[in-house]
């Protein structure tokens, strides 16, 4: 990669000519150039190192109701002019001046206000560079805001879509719960048009596993220099959390209200052969941390005989031993592949014998 970047810096950008100069396959050169463009990489220190050529600034959003970090940073945009017609209802217009569309919005409230600052692992999802001079950092304090998300409806109910047009499962459950509890919300939901039958969007778990699999594929080519271990750990954390969301959605489990108690953490440790110190630490983690989400699921499925939960527990414990310890990249790659396998097991619908489980 260093040599290719140095040749490009000298002015030669044609893949065929670079391939001829280096006596390497043209497909490989195209792949290296595409990677450099995607990651904005350039040569530095006379070709001895690779750095990101520029920095970018974006807004990172966390949904206060569910603790979910949005999958992509967003650009700063002009605020919408919302006309409120009640405590939880509002309208706004979209489109051009000649073709305006009026949107009837519902406001979902939450009492959650703390613990919203992104963690280092979460921020690492947005950066793949191994360059020591590059960091993904928070440069301003957080502030509350309203974010507009589209809502769709099919035969199973309402779905709230993320910036990737995939359903946000936790927020969707919260919205459908409000429909069941409040007549005014149910009335609003009746006006949401039924989506035409079409190919279903990929689930958040499927999207997370696809990104993790793509990254693992790059690492199999030896690209440990352009994919940092922290970024890979962030993708593993995201995939484990999405696994829990998918399982809860399929099982129809209610949203978590309170953190696990000491007794519940102890019960999970005994049932799944974990160290009680580990489960206690998971219980104290931020609610967006995948290990706390795993623990909360194991609490309500304590007596289940589903082998997928055992596989999830093993993967989460292995991740816990790797996270923040500077584990060798290959160890994280092996763990990443294990997470992909566990995720595909859930997406395929394969399961074993079930025991009794609370919900």
C-alpha positions as a printed NumPy array, in Angstrom:
array([[  0.   ,   0.   ,   0.   ],
       [  2.839,   2.445,   0.871],
       [  4.443,   2.083,  -2.558],
       [  1.152,   2.493,  -4.393],
       [  0.371,   5.647,  -2.396],
       [  3.831,   7.086,  -3.122],
       [  3.35 ,   6.486,  -6.865],
       [ -0.063,   8.132,  -6.688],
       [  1.451,  11.108,  -4.853],
       [  3.938,  11.451,  -7.724],
       [  1.004,  11.955, -10.1  ],
       [  0.329,   8.513, -11.552],
       [ -3.257,   7.372, -10.844],
       [ -3.858,   4.847, -13.628],
       [ -4.185,   1.346, -12.115],
       [ -2.919,  -0.41 , -15.245],
       [  0.275,   1.67 , -15.403],
       [  0.92 ,   1.306, -11.667],
       [  0.426,  -2.459, -11.993],
       [  2.929,  -2.514, -14.862],
       [  5.462,  -0.511, -12.849],
       [  5.2  ,  -2.816,  -9.829],
       [  4.645,  -6.025, -11.785],
       [  1.527,  -6.757,  -9.734],
       [ -1.989,  -7.82 , -10.787],
       [ -4.104,  -4.877, -11.935],
       [ -7.076,  -6.079,  -9.806],
       [ -4.931,  -5.817,  -6.686],
       [ -3.866,  -2.267,  -7.572],
       [ -7.485,  -1.246,  -8.186],
       [ -8.427,  -2.708,  -4.821],
       [ -5.631,  -0.798,  -3.03 ],
       [ -6.527,   2.475,  -4.742],
       [-10.214,   2.01 ,  -3.888],
       [ -9.321,   1.337,  -0.243],
       [ -7.124,   4.447,  -0.132],
       [ -9.925,   6.584,  -1.588],
       [-12.553,   5.141,   0.746],
       [-10.399,   5.644,   3.85 ],
       [ -8.809,   8.899,   2.588],
       [ -5.325,   7.437,   3.057],
       [ -2.045,   8.957,   1.95 ],
       [  1.662,   8.259,   2.351],
       [  3.715,  10.175,   4.926],
       [  7.256,  10.2  ,   6.342],
       [  8.719,   9.49 ,   2.897],
       [  6.419,   6.529,   2.398],
       [  7.213,   4.881,   5.714],
       [  3.699,   5.316,   7.126],
       [  0.088,   5.723,   6.075],
       [ -2.097,   8.519,   7.413],
       [ -5.573,   9.893,   6.857],
       [ -5.276,  12.895,   4.544],
       [ -7.967,  14.976,   6.262],
       [-10.386,  14.997,   9.141],
       [-14.149,  15.222,   9.1  ],
       [-16.641,  16.546,  11.617],
       [-20.114,  15.125,  12.074],
       [-22.95 ,  14.883,  14.554],
       [-23.336,  11.663,  16.518],
       [-26.859,  10.941,  17.734],
       [-28.   ,   8.701,  20.558],
       [-31.667,   7.937,  21.004],
       [-32.443,   8.854,  24.612],
       [-35.428,   6.503,  24.829],
       [-33.523,   3.317,  24.005],
       [-29.856,   4.243,  24.488],
       [-29.112,   3.312,  20.855],
       [-26.346,   5.162,  19.019],
       [-27.331,   5.926,  15.436],
       [-25.46 ,   3.788,  12.893],
       [-23.921,   6.738,  11.026],
       [-22.718,  10.238,  11.941],
       [-24.9  ,  12.961,  10.454],
       [-24.213,  16.345,   8.957],
       [-25.461,  19.534,  10.531],
       [-28.767,  20.531,   8.974],
       [-31.177,  23.381,   9.416],
       [-33.77 ,  22.694,  12.138],
       [-37.334,  21.926,  11.118],
       [-40.073,  24.389,  11.908],
       [-42.475,  22.173,  13.851],
       [-45.935,  23.504,  14.608],
       [-47.135,  21.879,  17.816],
       [-50.818,  21.019,  18.186],
       [-50.533,  19.368,  21.603],
       [-48.033,  17.953,  24.074],
       [-47.069,  15.059,  21.795],
       [-48.274,  16.103,  18.342],
       [-46.731,  18.348,  15.722],
       [-46.678,  19.079,  11.995],
       [-43.956,  20.17 ,   9.621],
       [-43.502,  20.561,   5.854],
       [-40.918,  18.97 ,   3.572],
       [-40.104,  19.303,  -0.105],
       [-39.537,  22.301,  -2.35 ],
       [-41.5  ,  25.541,  -2.313],
       [-43.688,  24.382,  -5.178],
       [-44.266,  20.842,  -3.894],
       [-44.686,  20.831,  -0.145],
       [-45.663,  17.706,   1.796],
       [-47.175,  18.058,   5.258],
       [-46.013,  15.51 ,   7.829],
       [-48.043,  14.687,  10.936],
       [-45.534,  13.793,  13.672],
       [-45.827,  12.034,  17.009],
       [-43.386,  12.88 ,  19.797],
       [-42.107,   9.994,  21.92 ],
       [-41.116,  11.119,  25.394],
       [-38.454,   9.66 ,  27.658],
       [-37.266,  10.299,  31.194],
       [-33.726,   9.208,  30.33 ],
       [-31.29 ,  12.111,  30.384],
       [-27.907,  10.803,  31.507],
       [-25.152,   8.558,  30.18 ],
       [-25.54 ,   9.677,  26.567],
       [-21.908,  10.477,  25.749],
       [-20.518,   7.951,  23.225],
       [-17.976,   5.5  ,  24.576],
       [-14.564,   4.973,  22.977],
       [-15.708,   1.622,  21.557],
       [-18.8  ,   3.224,  20.005],
       [-16.765,   6.039,  18.469],
       [-14.323,   3.519,  17.012],
       [-17.062,   2.258,  14.653],
       [-16.7  ,   5.488,  12.709],
       [-12.948,   5.19 ,  12.125],
       [-10.853,   2.376,  10.707],
       [ -7.416,   3.996,  10.606],
       [ -4.548,   2.551,  12.621],
       [ -2.602,   5.8  ,  12.316],
       [ -1.414,   6.931,  15.739],
       [ -2.178,  10.557,  14.878],
       [ -5.822,   9.907,  14.055],
       [ -8.515,   9.787,  16.703],
       [-12.273,   9.79 ,  16.68 ],
       [-13.17 ,  12.049,  19.557],
       [-16.079,  14.058,  20.927],
       [-15.288,  17.736,  20.411],
       [-18.371,  19.315,  21.986],
       [-20.772,  18.646,  24.817],
       [-24.022,  16.859,  24.082],
       [-27.299,  18.666,  23.84 ],
       [-30.892,  17.398,  23.684],
       [-32.655,  17.639,  20.354],
       [-35.598,  16.209,  18.467],
       [-34.733,  13.934,  15.551],
       [-37.327,  13.039,  12.936],
       [-37.452,   9.368,  11.927],
       [-39.817,   7.923,   9.299],
       [-42.462,   5.438,  10.432],
       [-43.813,   2.647,   8.238],
       [-46.558,   0.112,   8.826],
       [-47.172,  -3.433,   7.67 ],
       [-49.348,  -6.31 ,   8.853],
       [-47.205,  -6.781,  11.977],
       [-47.435,  -3.184,  13.162],
       [-45.369,   0.012,  13.065],
       [-41.637,   0.279,  12.44 ],
       [-39.308,   3.226,  13.06 ],
       [-36.543,   3.437,  10.444],
       [-32.935,   4.478,  11.005],
       [-30.714,   6.478,   8.661],
       [-29.939,   3.185,   6.887],
       [-33.664,   2.553,   6.246],
       [-33.588,  -0.469,   8.519],
       [-36.024,  -0.864,  11.432],
       [-34.916,   0.354,  14.858],
       [-36.316,  -2.568,  16.815],
       [-36.199,  -1.105,  20.339],
       [-37.785,   2.182,  19.288],
       [-40.374,   0.289,  17.236],
       [-41.367,  -1.751,  20.29 ],
       [-41.689,   1.457,  22.297],
       [-43.945,   2.993,  19.662],
       [-46.158,  -0.094,  19.352],
       [-46.444,  -0.228,  23.15 ],
       [-47.658,   3.385,  23.119],
       [-50.238,   2.429,  20.478],
       [-51.608,  -0.254,  22.804],
       [-51.667,   2.019,  25.859],
       [-52.923,   5.34 ,  24.542],
       [-55.977,   5.939,  22.393],
       [-54.573,   9.157,  20.934],
       [-51.46 ,   7.325,  19.699],
       [-53.596,   4.528,  18.258],
       [-55.632,   7.15 ,  16.385],
       [-52.447,   8.678,  14.964],
       [-51.15 ,   5.228,  13.966],
       [-54.306,   4.47 ,  11.964],
       [-53.355,   7.279,   9.568],
       [-49.923,   5.782,   8.83 ],
       [-50.276,   4.249,   5.34 ],
       [-49.845,   0.497,   4.999],
       [-46.626,  -0.291,   3.171],
       [-47.019,  -2.135,  -0.109],
       [-45.806,  -5.723,  -0.171],
       [-42.177,  -5.624,  -1.188],
       [-38.82 ,  -7.016,  -0.257],
       [-38.327,  -6.521,   3.468],
       [-35.368,  -4.316,   4.46 ],
       [-32.468,  -6.041,   6.119],
       [-32.67 ,  -6.233,   9.877],
       [-30.206,  -4.223,  11.999],
       [-28.544,  -7.527,  12.941],
       [-28.109,  -8.503,   9.289],
       [-26.583,  -5.091,   8.502],
       [-24.205,  -5.296,  11.466],
       [-23.101,  -8.822,  10.536],
       [-22.576,  -7.773,   6.916],
       [-20.283,  -4.926,   7.99 ],
       [-18.419,  -7.208,  10.391],
       [-18.024,  -9.894,   7.707],
       [-16.72 ,  -7.332,   5.199],
       [-14.152,  -6.101,   7.706],
       [-13.06 ,  -9.651,   8.523],
       [-12.638, -10.259,   4.798],
       [-10.262,  -7.294,   4.568],
       [ -8.261,  -8.563,   7.524],
       [ -7.864, -11.943,   5.881],
       [ -5.926, -10.033,   3.199],
       [ -3.57 ,  -8.847,   5.951],
       [ -4.923,  -5.278,   6.178],
       [ -4.322,  -4.943,   9.91 ],
       [ -2.74 ,  -1.555,   9.205],
       [ -5.935,   0.05 ,   7.877],
       [ -8.423,  -1.547,  10.283],
       [ -7.668,  -0.829,  13.909],
       [ -8.381,  -3.41 ,  16.626],
       [-10.573,  -0.837,  18.386],
       [-12.732,  -0.452,  15.278],
       [-13.112,  -4.222,  15.022],
       [-14.027,  -4.403,  18.722],
       [-16.666,  -1.733,  18.089],
       [-18.234,  -3.804,  15.306],
       [-18.263,  -6.866,  17.571],
       [-19.931,  -4.847,  20.341],
       [-22.543,  -3.581,  17.856],
       [-23.256,  -7.065,  16.483],
       [-23.73 ,  -8.564,  19.946],
       [-26.131,  -5.768,  20.87 ],
       [-28.066,  -6.224,  17.627],
       [-28.276,  -9.975,  18.361],
       [-30.031,  -9.218,  21.645],
       [-32.376,  -6.732,  19.946],
       [-33.315,  -9.308,  17.301],
       [-33.954, -12.037,  19.861],
       [-36.109,  -9.75 ,  21.981],
       [-38.071,  -8.656,  18.926],
       [-38.735, -12.221,  17.77 ],
       [-39.668, -13.355,  21.287],
       [-41.914, -10.34 ,  21.916],
       [-40.091,  -9.428,  25.114],
       [-40.98 ,  -6.157,  26.82 ],
       [-38.504,  -3.3  ,  26.923],
       [-36.096,  -3.245,  29.864],
       [-37.007,  -0.676,  32.523],
       [-34.585,  -1.23 ,  35.406],
       [-30.985,  -2.521,  35.478],
       [-30.426,  -6.092,  36.711],
       [-30.279,  -6.466,  40.485],
       [-27.384,  -8.09 ,  42.352],
       [-29.499, -11.19 ,  42.892],
       [-30.38 , -11.466,  39.213],
       [-26.726, -11.043,  38.222],
       [-25.78 , -13.806,  40.657],
       [-28.483, -16.103,  39.249],
       [-27.207, -15.588,  35.697],
       [-23.638, -16.28 ,  36.816],
       [-24.684, -19.589,  38.371],
       [-26.958, -20.626,  35.492],
       [-24.45 , -19.882,  32.715],
       [-21.217, -20.681,  34.579],
       [-19.926, -17.114,  34.66 ],
       [-17.836, -15.385,  37.284],
       [-20.169, -13.311,  39.52 ],
       [-17.697, -10.431,  39.317],
       [-18.181, -10.397,  35.544],
       [-21.973, -10.323,  35.643],
       [-21.887,  -7.608,  38.324],
       [-19.68 ,  -5.517,  36.038],
       [-22.042,  -6.092,  33.108],
       [-24.983,  -4.943,  35.227],
       [-23.177,  -1.681,  36.04 ],
       [-22.25 ,  -0.97 ,  32.401],
       [-24.093,   1.699,  30.353],
       [-27.381,   0.364,  28.982],
       [-26.035,   0.663,  25.427],
       [-23.127,  -1.708,  26.233],
       [-23.677,  -5.075,  24.569],
       [-22.667,  -6.985,  27.714],
       [-25.376,  -5.352,  29.803],
       [-27.895,  -6.084,  27.037],
       [-26.785,  -9.728,  27.036],
       [-27.171,  -9.892,  30.813],
       [-30.662,  -8.359,  30.683],
       [-31.721, -10.946,  28.115],
       [-30.289, -13.829,  30.167],
       [-32.209, -12.559,  33.206],
       [-35.584, -12.958,  31.478],
       [-34.544, -16.196,  29.777],
       [-32.855, -17.717,  32.819],
       [-34.669, -21.077,  32.554],
       [-34.62 , -21.309,  28.776],
       [-33.019, -24.307,  27.129],
       [-32.31 , -22.427,  23.898],
       [-28.727, -23.326,  22.913],
       [-28.387, -20.05 ,  21.025],
       [-28.399, -18.232,  24.369],
       [-25.521, -20.385,  25.568],
       [-23.615, -19.567,  22.37 ],
       [-24.358, -15.873,  22.916],
       [-23.155, -16.064,  26.523],
       [-19.879, -17.724,  25.483],
       [-19.29 , -15.088,  22.8  ],
       [-20.068, -12.215,  25.189],
       [-17.721, -13.614,  27.847],
       [-14.974, -13.963,  25.262],
       [-15.564, -10.384,  24.116],
       [-15.428,  -9.211,  27.735],
       [-11.992, -10.778,  28.127],
       [-10.76 ,  -9.017,  24.962],
       [-12.332,  -5.578,  25.286],
       [ -9.892,  -2.866,  26.312],
       [ -7.027,  -5.297,  26.923],
       [ -5.046,  -4.751,  23.733],
       [ -5.699,  -8.291,  22.533],
       [ -3.772,  -9.435,  19.443],
       [ -5.641,  -8.599,  16.199],
       [ -5.911, -12.262,  15.235],
       [ -7.734, -13.03 ,  18.484],
       [-10.288, -10.363,  17.639],
       [-10.624, -11.737,  14.102],
       [-11.378, -15.205,  15.476],
       [-13.906, -13.728,  17.898],
       [-15.478, -11.715,  15.078],
       [-15.999, -14.867,  13.032],
       [-17.545, -16.552,  16.066],
       [-19.984, -13.616,  16.385],
       [-20.9  , -13.898,  12.699],
       [-21.66 , -17.602,  13.146],
       [-23.785, -16.97 ,  16.252],
       [-25.621, -14.182,  14.426],
       [-26.343, -16.294,  11.369],
       [-27.728, -18.978,  13.658],
       [-30.331, -16.519,  14.93 ],
       [-31.144, -15.1  ,  11.486],
       [-31.648, -18.583,  10.072],
       [-34.24 , -19.355,  12.742],
       [-32.404, -22.478,  13.896],
       [-32.884, -23.332,  17.544],
       [-32.879, -26.214,  19.919],
       [-35.234, -27.342,  22.631],
       [-36.682, -24.539,  24.774],
       [-37.295, -24.629,  28.492],
       [-39.481, -22.377,  30.574],
       [-38.681, -18.669,  30.292],
       [-40.056, -15.489,  31.777],
       [-40.98 , -12.488,  29.677]])
